[in-house]
């Protein structure tokens, strides 16, 4: 019988092993067997606590999404007294933060997005992440624009963030400063318009 609390003890270890396996072998190649070897645990532990590979992949993405929103809340807290531009750029900085743009993590996100189209649990997780990010952007842009215009600008900023992720992943890594500068330019133009 497994020890009580085993998932909390092993979870970070299994998540890192999952990210490492995806980095080396891609989403399809990150099997329970490979991940369990990297984590130094029995495959039975993964199957017991996570219901198999899909459950562990879902938990890995929950962990990365949670980490992202922790960074986002921290950035927004620092910019809380700032203007619309400063708050919007806080969201951009969080979206391309160092912890989220390590090459291994980028590959995991890209695999997640590709798999989300085919796996309902991952699709729901992606939907929650996407809506929360969009909502944060809309709240910031509502300081300066009506609801519909704020939504349009927020949608474009989110699409630019996603585009920087895609281009960066295909190029072997995201250039955080370049990505921030490009998105900064768009936000500045929108905020300068009458």
VENWO-V724463 format. One record per pair of residues at least 24 apart in sequence whose ideal C-beta (glycine too) atoms are under 6 Angstrom apart, sorted by the first residue. I is the first residue (numbers start at 1). J is the second residue. Records with the same first field share a line. If there is no record, write none. Layout:
# VENWO-V724463
I: J  J
This chain:
# VENWO-V724463
7: 49
13: 39
14: 39
15: 60  63
18: 56  60
19: 104  108
22: 107  108  111
23: 104  107
27: 111  115
58: 121
61: 112  125
65: 129
68: 100
71: 97
84: 140  143  144
85: 191
87: 140
88: 140  187
91: 136  137
92: 180  183
95: 161
96: 176  179
101: 174  176
103: 173
106: 169
110: 169
133: 158
134: 158
153: 190
